[in-house]
């Protein structure tokens, strides 16, 4: 699938496809596995770090880059977790647009870094335990990604 958006006219609402990538970054601390979440938006909501795949960039590269930018940590990509898809409406150049979004999530092991070094788009980045992450996350599809990540980590 192309990373660039494609616009299809259906009736009076254009449809765009978007491809993003992100990850479940984890570390072991004091015998417990923690994952990093970010707070974004207005009102603020907790979610996994992710962003649009740039032209010529692979989803894997995007996942590592976006996690670094949005959380301040460097990671090693271990493998894919899942791809989620959903639809939403937005405004593009004053026109209402329907977006079909695909997000590729990867399992990422933390190498180094400090979550205080996140970029300006993020209100806060925070390390949390799995169970806490599942209560904090705003989106059910991201909760399922985190549950799958826990299974993959336990199998390592």
C-alpha positions in Angstrom: 0.0 0.0 0.0 1.3 3.5 -0.8 2.2 5.6 2.1 0.9 8.8 0.4 -2.8 9.6 0.7 -5.1 8.8 -2.2 -8.2 10.8 -2.7 -11.4 9.2 -4.1 -14.5 11.2 -4.6 -17.7 9.4 -3.5 -20.7 11.6 -3.7 -19.7 14.9 -2.1 -17.2 13.6 0.5 -13.6 12.8 -0.6 -12.0 9.7 0.9 -8.3 9.5 1.7 -6.1 6.5 2.7 -3.5 7.2 5.3 -0.7 4.9 6.6 0.9 5.3 9.9 3.2 3.3 12.1 4.1 3.2 15.8 5.1 0.9 18.5 4.8 -0.6 21.9 8.1 0.3 23.5 9.0 -1.6 26.6 11.6 -2.0 29.3 12.1 -4.1 32.4 12.5 -2.2 35.6 12.6 -3.7 39.1 11.4 -7.1 37.7 8.4 -5.6 36.0 7.8 -4.9 32.3 6.7 -1.3 31.6 5.5 0.3 28.3 5.6 3.9 27.3 2.4 5.9 26.6 2.0 9.5 25.4 -0.6 12.1 26.3 -1.8 14.2 23.3 -4.8 16.2 22.1 -7.3 18.6 23.6 -8.7 17.3 25.8 -5.7 15.2 26.6 -5.8 11.4 25.9 -3.3 8.6 26.4 -2.3 6.6 23.4 0.6 4.7 21.8 3.2 6.7 19.9 2.7 6.7 16.1 2.8 8.9 13.1 2.4 9.1 9.3 4.8 7.1 7.1 6.9 9.6 5.1 7.3 9.1 1.3 10.1 6.5 0.7 10.1 5.4 4.4 9.2 1.9 5.5 6.6 1.4 8.3 9.3 -0.1 10.4 11.6 3.0 10.1 8.6 5.2 10.8 7.8 3.3 14.0 11.3 3.7 15.4 11.4 7.4 14.4 8.0 8.3 15.8 8.7 6.5 19.1 12.0 8.4 19.4 10.4 11.8 18.5 7.3 11.3 20.7 8.8 9.6 23.7 12.5 10.6 23.7 13.7 7.0 23.8 15.8 5.0 21.4 14.6 1.5 20.6 15.4 -1.7 18.8 12.7 -3.1 16.6 11.9 -6.7 17.5 9.0 -7.4 15.1 5.4 -6.6 14.1 2.5 -6.7 16.6 -0.5 -5.9 14.5 -2.1 -3.6 11.9 -5.3 -1.8 12.9 -7.6 0.1 10.6 -10.4 2.6 11.2 -12.3 5.4 9.6 -12.7 9.0 10.7 -13.7 12.4 9.3 -11.6 15.5 9.2 -11.3 18.8 7.3 -8.7 19.2 4.6 -8.3 22.6 2.8 -11.8 23.5 4.0 -13.5 20.3 2.7 -14.9 17.5 4.8 -12.9 14.3 4.1 -13.4 10.7 5.2 -10.1 9.0 6.1 -9.4 5.3 6.0 -6.5 4.9 8.3 -4.1 1.9 8.6 -1.6 1.8 11.6 1.2 -0.7 11.7 2.4 -1.4 15.3 5.7 -2.9 16.2 7.3 -4.3 19.3 10.3 -2.1 20.3 12.8 -2.7 23.1 14.1 0.4 24.9 17.8 0.9 24.5 18.3 4.3 26.1 16.7 7.7 26.5 14.5 9.8 28.8 10.8 10.2 28.3 11.1 13.9 29.4 12.8 14.5 26.1 9.6 14.0 24.0 8.7 16.5 21.2 6.4 19.5 21.3 3.3 17.5 20.0 3.2 15.5 23.2 2.0 16.8 26.6 3.6 14.0 28.5 5.3 10.6 27.9 5.2 8.1 30.8 6.4 4.6 31.6 3.6 2.5 33.0 2.9 -1.2 33.9 0.8 -3.2 31.4 -2.4 -3.2 33.6 -2.1 0.5 34.1 -1.6 1.0 30.4 -4.8 -0.9 29.6 -6.8 1.4 31.9 -5.2 4.6 30.6 -5.4 4.0 26.8 -8.2 5.9 25.1 -8.8 3.5 22.3 -9.9 -0.1 22.5 -7.9 -1.1 19.4 -4.7 0.1 21.0 -5.6 -1.8 24.2 -5.7 -4.9 22.1 -2.3 -4.1 20.6 -0.8 -3.7 24.1 -2.4 -7.0 25.1 -0.8 -8.7 22.1 2.6 -7.0 22.9 2.4 -8.5 26.4 2.0 -12.0 24.9 4.9 -11.5 22.6 7.2 -10.2 25.4 6.2 -13.1 27.7 7.2 -15.5 24.8 10.7 -13.9 24.5 
